[in-house]
Amino acid sequence: TLRLPPPTSMMQPNPPTIPLIAFSIYGEKVIGDFLSVEWSTFIRAFPIVSRALTTGMALLPVSKKDVCTAIKEKDAYKNFLNQRSVESMQAKMAFEGKRIEGEVKQKAEEYWKAEWEREVKDDADNENNSLVENYLTDAQRSILRSKARPTTGCKCGSKTHTFVSDPKCVLFRDVKQFCAQNSINVEDEK
């Protein structure tokens, strides 16, 4: 509901909370959109206030709701966030966290896919490239490397080689072998 502003002679020191229209993104309810001033104030205030709430005799867990409530009560921040409810602040923080997490995952996928494609291009004559349907990230390779060695063939699934140091192994081609030129001679430093 829209209300007309009160006459100037009866102005309140803090304007009333403006009800914001809720919208849904990825199934999460987010309330309105923050102005850049509101968002930067909230981001700067959150670690300061949460740290202040947890200092003392014991480091007791503090909920995000408690931190948001404390931010709204602080004189330094309440003028910038007075039109925001604690629920909208929590929803915005959850939404932005999920958005950033999604962007990081997407960029990581793009990076590892490009790295894999570069490796396959550099090693185009390797028949073991066809064993991997999709690309492998570094973490996925590490998991496959740590599995038990099969009775025949290699951990990568190839039957053409059995040793992990084989240059045709797709799991270990990004791992650098130890060589004397990269080592430090202890006797030289004495």
C-alpha positions in Angstrom: 0.0 0.0 0.0 1.2 3.5 -0.8 1.0 6.2 1.8 1.4 9.9 1.2 4.3 11.4 3.1 3.3 13.2 6.3 3.4 17.0 6.3 6.9 18.4 6.9 5.9 19.7 10.4 5.2 16.1 11.5 8.2 14.4 9.9 9.5 11.4 11.7 13.3 11.1 12.3 13.4 7.7 10.5 11.2 7.0 7.5 8.9 4.0 7.8 10.1 0.7 6.4 9.1 0.4 2.8 7.4 -3.0 2.0 9.3 -4.4 -0.9 8.0 -6.7 -3.6 9.2 -10.3 -3.2 10.4 -12.2 -6.2 11.8 -15.7 -6.6 15.1 -16.8 -8.1 16.2 -20.4 -8.2 13.4 -21.3 -5.7 14.8 -18.9 -3.1 12.7 -16.0 -1.9 14.6 -12.7 -2.2 13.0 -9.4 -1.1 13.6 -6.5 -3.4 16.9 -5.3 -4.6 19.5 -3.5 -2.5 21.0 -0.2 -3.6 24.7 -0.2 -3.9 25.0 2.0 -0.7 22.9 -0.5 1.2 24.8 -3.5 0.0 28.2 -2.0 0.6 27.2 -0.9 4.1 25.8 -4.3 4.9 28.9 -6.1 3.6 31.3 -3.9 5.5 29.2 -4.1 8.7 28.7 -7.9 8.8 32.2 -9.0 9.7 32.7 -6.1 12.2 29.4 -6.7 14.0 29.7 -10.5 14.0 33.2 -10.3 15.4 32.0 -7.9 18.1 29.2 -10.3 19.0 31.5 -13.3 19.4 34.2 -11.7 21.5 34.1 -12.2 25.2 34.3 -15.1 27.6 33.4 -17.8 25.1 33.1 -17.9 21.3 29.4 -18.9 21.2 27.8 -19.3 17.8 25.9 -16.3 16.6 23.1 -16.7 14.0 23.0 -14.5 10.9 19.7 -13.2 12.1 21.3 -11.9 15.4 24.1 -10.2 13.4 21.6 -8.6 11.0 19.5 -7.4 14.0 22.6 -5.9 15.6 23.6 -4.2 12.4 20.2 -2.5 12.3 20.6 -1.3 15.9 24.1 0.2 15.4 24.0 4.0 14.8 26.8 3.8 12.2 24.8 1.5 9.9 21.1 2.0 10.7 20.7 5.2 8.6 21.7 3.3 5.5 19.7 0.1 6.3 16.7 1.5 8.0 14.3 0.6 5.2 15.4 -3.0 5.2 14.0 -5.7 7.4 16.2 -8.3 9.0 14.6 -11.0 6.8 15.4 -9.1 3.6 19.0 -8.8 4.7 19.2 -12.5 5.4 17.6 -13.3 2.1 19.9 -11.0 0.2 22.9 -12.6 1.8 21.8 -16.1 1.0 20.9 -15.2 -2.5 24.3 -13.5 -3.2 26.1 -16.4 -1.6 24.4 -18.9 -3.9 24.9 -16.6 -6.9 28.7 -16.3 -6.2 29.0 -20.0 -5.6 27.3 -20.7 -8.9 29.6 -18.3 -10.8 32.7 -19.8 -9.2 31.5 -23.3 -10.2 30.8 -22.2 -13.7 34.2 -20.5 -14.1 35.9 -23.6 -12.7 34.1 -25.8 -15.2 35.1 -23.5 -18.0 38.7 -23.4 -16.9 39.1 -27.2 -16.4 37.3 -27.9 -19.7 39.7 -25.5 -21.6 42.7 -27.1 -19.8 41.5 -30.6 -20.8 40.9 -29.6 -24.4 44.4 -28.1 -24.5 45.9 -31.3 -23.1 44.0 -33.4 -25.6 45.1 -31.1 -28.5 48.7 -31.3 -27.4 48.5 -35.0 -27.1 46.3 -35.7 -30.1 47.9 -39.0 -31.1 47.1 -40.6 -27.7 44.5 -43.3 -28.2 43.7 -43.1 -24.4 42.0 -39.7 -24.9 38.9 -41.5 -26.0 38.6 -43.3 -22.7 37.4 -40.1 -21.0 34.0 -39.1 -22.2 34.0 -35.7 -20.6 36.9 -33.6 -19.3 38.5 -34.3 -15.9 39.2 -31.7 -13.3 42.3 -31.8 -11.2 40.3 -33.0 -8.2 38.6 -35.8 -10.3 42.0 -36.9 -11.5 43.3 -36.9 -8.0 40.4 -39.1 -6.9 41.0 -41.6 -9.7 44.8 -41.6 -9.0 44.2 -42.5 -5.4 42.0 -45.6 -6.2 43.4 -49.1 -6.0 45.4 -50.3 -8.9 43.5 -52.8 -11.1 44.9 -56.3 -11.7 45.3 -55.6 -15.4 45.8 -52.3 -17.1 46.0 -48.8 -15.6 43.8 -46.7 -13.2 42.8 -44.6 -16.2 41.0 -47.7 -17.7 43.4 -48.3 -20.5 44.7 -51.8 -21.1 47.6 -50.6 -23.3 49.8 -49.7 -20.3 50.1 -50.7 -16.6 52.4 -48.2 -15.0 51.3 -44.7 -13.9 54.5 -43.2 -15.2 53.5 -44.1 -18.8 53.4 -40.9 -20.9 50.1 -42.1 -22.5 48.2 -42.2 -19.1 45.6 -39.5 -19.1 45.5 -39.3 -15.3 49.2 -38.6 -14.9 50.1 -36.6 -18.0 49.7 -33.3 -16.1 51.9 -34.4 -13.2 55.6 -33.5 -13.5 58.0 -36.3 -12.9 60.8 -35.7 -10.4 64.0 -34.8 -12.2 67.5 -33.9 -10.9 67.6 -30.5 -12.5 64.6 -29.3 -10.4 66.0 -30.6 -7.2 68.2 -28.8 -4.7 71.6 -30.2 -3.8 71.9 -30.1 0.0 75.7 -30.2 -0.2 75.9 -27.0 -2.3 74.1 -25.0 0.4 76.7 -25.9 3.1 
